[in-house]
Amino acid sequence: MEKETEDGKVVYDVELKHQGRKYEMDIQENGTLLEIEKEVAAKDVPAITKAVLAKYPGATVKEVMEVNKVKGKEEKPDHYEVTLLTADKKEVEVVVSLDGKSVKKEGEEKAKDKK
């Protein structure tokens, strides 16, 4: 568990494994659950894997996380975060839309939102 500050608010980043599957959660200081990430097998999301490998030829997918936003008691898939090892052996995290049509390096979407 890590304590972070995001947009001036304290958020706890919790990482755990359950039955061999990795999970990550972001929880506000007041206990409000903001986001749940669930590990999924790359073979179970072929459109996502195909989109990432098309943008990063020669790369290897290391991990795929389904990111779900939480509002109240409702959890809704929002996007995927894919960690890959590029052809030149650099680890890169990319954000992929649910339909696989948008693939951006982690941080690119946040920089765009701030403009």
LUMKOL-459333 format. One record per residue (C-alpha): residue in one letter; residue number from 1; z, x, y. Coordinates in pm, whole numbers, padded with zeros to 5 digits. Example, Ala and Ser with C-alpha at 12.3 -4.5 7.8 and 13.67 -1.06 7.14 Angstrom:
# residues 2
<res=A; n=1; pz=00780; px=01230; py=-00450> $
<res=S; n=2; pz=00714; px=01367; py=-00106> $
# end
This chain:
# residues 115
<res=M; n=1; pz=00000; px=00000; py=00000> $
<res=E; n=2; pz=-00085; px=00128; py=00349> $
<res=K; n=3; pz=00024; px=00000; py=00689> $
<res=E; n=4; pz=-00264; px=-00007; py=00940> $
<res=T; n=5; pz=-00330; px=-00142; py=01287> $
<res=E; n=6; pz=-00650; px=-00345; py=01331> $
<res=D; n=7; pz=-00737; px=-00498; py=01668> $
<res=G; n=8; pz=-00377; px=-00440; py=01781> $
<res=K; n=9; pz=-00226; px=-00621; py=01481> $
<res=V; n=10; pz=-00032; px=-00473; py=01190> $
<res=V; n=11; pz=-00217; px=-00522; py=00861> $
<res=Y; n=12; pz=-00109; px=-00408; py=00516> $
<res=D; n=13; pz=-00384; px=-00284; py=00285> $
<res=V; n=14; pz=-00275; px=-00343; py=-00075> $
<res=E; n=15; pz=-00466; px=-00192; py=-00368> $
<res=L; n=16; pz=-00394; px=-00274; py=-00732> $
<res=K; n=17; pz=-00544; px=-00303; py=-01077> $
<res=H; n=18; pz=-00507; px=-00606; py=-01303> $
<res=Q; n=19; pz=-00648; px=-00607; py=-01655> $
<res=G; n=20; pz=-00861; px=-00302; py=-01571> $
<res=R; n=21; pz=-01015; px=-00462; py=-01260> $
<res=K; n=22; pz=-00952; px=-00320; py=-00911> $
<res=Y; n=23; pz=-00840; px=-00549; py=-00628> $
<res=E; n=24; pz=-00774; px=-00484; py=-00259> $
<res=M; n=25; pz=-00611; px=-00720; py=-00010> $
<res=D; n=26; pz=-00553; px=-00719; py=00364> $
<res=I; n=27; pz=-00232; px=-00899; py=00463> $
<res=Q; n=28; pz=-00103; px=-00949; py=00817> $
<res=E; n=29; pz=00254; px=-00853; py=00901> $
<res=N; n=30; pz=00349; px=-01224; py=00901> $
<res=G; n=31; pz=00225; px=-01261; py=00540> $
<res=T; n=32; pz=-00113; px=-01422; py=00618> $
<res=L; n=33; pz=-00374; px=-01318; py=00363> $
<res=L; n=34; pz=-00697; px=-01219; py=00543> $
<res=E; n=35; pz=-00924; px=-01072; py=00278> $
<res=I; n=36; pz=-00945; px=-01015; py=-00097> $
<res=E; n=37; pz=-01181; px=-00762; py=-00251> $
<res=K; n=38; pz=-01257; px=-00783; py=-00622> $
<res=E; n=39; pz=-01431; px=-00518; py=-00827> $
<res=V; n=40; pz=-01744; px=-00643; py=-01003> $
<res=A; n=41; pz=-01969; px=-00462; py=-01248> $
<res=A; n=42; pz=-02298; px=-00347; py=-01092> $
<res=K; n=43; pz=-02483; px=-00509; py=-01386> $
<res=D; n=44; pz=-02336; px=-00847; py=-01285> $
<res=V; n=45; pz=-02497; px=-00834; py=-00938> $
<res=P; n=46; pz=-02849; px=-00698; py=-01006> $
<res=A; n=47; pz=-02993; px=-00815; py=-00670> $
<res=I; n=48; pz=-02722; px=-00624; py=-00483> $
<res=T; n=49; pz=-02771; px=-00309; py=-00691> $
<res=K; n=50; pz=-03151; px=-00330; py=-00652> $
<res=A; n=51; pz=-03123; px=-00367; py=-00272> $
<res=V; n=52; pz=-02891; px=-00067; py=-00240> $
<res=L; n=53; pz=-03099; px=00157; py=-00465> $
<res=A; n=54; pz=-03417; px=00058; py=-00276> $
<res=K; n=55; pz=-03259; px=00183; py=00047> $
<res=Y; n=56; pz=-03102; px=00490; py=-00119> $
<res=P; n=57; pz=-03353; px=00616; py=-00380> $
<res=G; n=58; pz=-03198; px=00844; py=-00640> $
<res=A; n=59; pz=-02846; px=00723; py=-00566> $
<res=T; n=60; pz=-02589; px=00619; py=-00826> $
<res=V; n=61; pz=-02372; px=00312; py=-00778> $
<res=K; n=62; pz=-02005; px=00409; py=-00824> $
<res=E; n=63; pz=-01831; px=00083; py=-00733> $
<res=V; n=64; pz=-01912; px=-00270; py=-00620> $
<res=M; n=65; pz=-01650; px=-00484; py=-00447> $
<res=E; n=66; pz=-01700; px=-00853; py=-00367> $
<res=V; n=67; pz=-01535; px=-00916; py=-00029> $
<res=N; n=68; pz=-01384; px=-01261; py=00018> $
<res=K; n=69; pz=-01251; px=-01387; py=00352> $
<res=V; n=70; pz=-00944; px=-01609; py=00335> $
<res=K; n=71; pz=-00883; px=-01899; py=00573> $
<res=G; n=72; pz=-00575; px=-02103; py=00497> $
<res=K; n=73; pz=-00582; px=-02151; py=00121> $
<res=E; n=74; pz=-00961; px=-02118; py=00091> $
<res=E; n=75; pz=-01120; px=-01797; py=-00035> $
<res=K; n=76; pz=-01493; px=-01758; py=00035> $
<res=P; n=77; pz=-01731; px=-01473; py=-00061> $
<res=D; n=78; pz=-01853; px=-01296; py=00255> $
<res=H; n=79; pz=-02036; px=-00977; py=00149> $
<res=Y; n=80; pz=-02030; px=-00682; py=-00092> $
<res=E; n=81; pz=-01909; px=-00327; py=-00031> $
<res=V; n=82; pz=-02090; px=-00076; py=-00250> $
<res=T; n=83; pz=-01980; px=00285; py=-00291> $
<res=L; n=84; pz=-02257; px=00513; py=-00407> $
<res=L; n=85; pz=-02333; px=00876; py=-00463> $
<res=T; n=86; pz=-02658; px=00964; py=-00285> $
<res=A; n=87; pz=-02929; px=01186; py=-00430> $
<res=D; n=88; pz=-02785; px=01475; py=-00223> $
<res=K; n=89; pz=-02437; px=01411; py=-00375> $
<res=K; n=90; pz=-02275; px=01249; py=-00069> $
<res=E; n=91; pz=-02047; px=00951; py=-00115> $
<res=V; n=92; pz=-02152; px=00659; py=00106> $
<res=E; n=93; pz=-02010; px=00308; py=00143> $
<res=V; n=94; pz=-02257; px=00035; py=00237> $
<res=V; n=95; pz=-02210; px=-00330; py=00329> $
<res=V; n=96; pz=-02453; px=-00569; py=00160> $
<res=S; n=97; pz=-02507; px=-00935; py=00242> $
<res=L; n=98; pz=-02451; px=-01187; py=-00037> $
<res=D; n=99; pz=-02828; px=-01231; py=-00081> $
<res=G; n=100; pz=-02895; px=-00854; py=-00081> $
<res=K; n=101; pz=-03130; px=-00875; py=00220> $
<res=S; n=102; pz=-02909; px=-00667; py=00452> $
<res=V; n=103; pz=-02784; px=-00320; py=00356> $
<res=K; n=104; pz=-02593; px=-00124; py=00623> $
<res=K; n=105; pz=-02376; px=00183; py=00617> $
<res=E; n=106; pz=-02006; px=00100; py=00654> $
<res=G; n=107; pz=-01925; px=00092; py=01025> $
<res=E; n=108; pz=-02280; px=00008; py=01144> $
<res=E; n=109; pz=-02208; px=-00365; py=01150> $
<res=K; n=110; pz=-01883; px=-00312; py=01341> $
<res=A; n=111; pz=-02051; px=-00087; py=01601> $
<res=K; n=112; pz=-02319; px=-00352; py=01650> $
<res=D; n=113; pz=-02056; px=-00627; py=01699> $
<res=K; n=114; pz=-01886; px=-00426; py=01977> $
<res=K; n=115; pz=-02208; px=-00391; py=02181> $
# end
